[in-house]
Amino acid sequence: MCSNLRSWSVFSLLEPKFISEIHMVMVFGNLLCFFLLCINLLAILLLIERLKTGELGKRALIVTKNKEVYNLNDNLHTLESRDKNSTLYLKKIKDLCGKDIKTFAYGMGSHILALTNGGEVKSC
């Protein structure tokens, strides 16, 4: 993982204090990521560079050290969104806060699963 999250374009608008409280991050937003990771090490390195420049990964799930969970995205993929600009929004996912999240899995669109350290699977 990149030790300086501020160098990633998806995190560029976050306050340094908030970034210092981040425990775990999953950056996603393009199905191409799955295929690149299956090819080889060179593809992984290319993926990391594309994420840093903002070519991929316009969305992120963030877990803070105090177990709060946030969704960072551009709102362009939500059905209820009428905002068609690419401004990033940070939204707390209240149903996952305090749940001791271990990892995430995501599908197309906004389908996200969270696995807790206790073995529970949460959907959001």
Beta strands, then each sheet from edge to edge (+ up, - down):
strand 1: 22-28
strand 2: 59-64
strand 3: 69-73
strand 4: 89-92
strand 5: 101-106
strand 6: 112-116
strand 7: 121-123
sheet 1: 1+ 2- 3+ 4-
sheet 2: 5+ 6- 7+
end
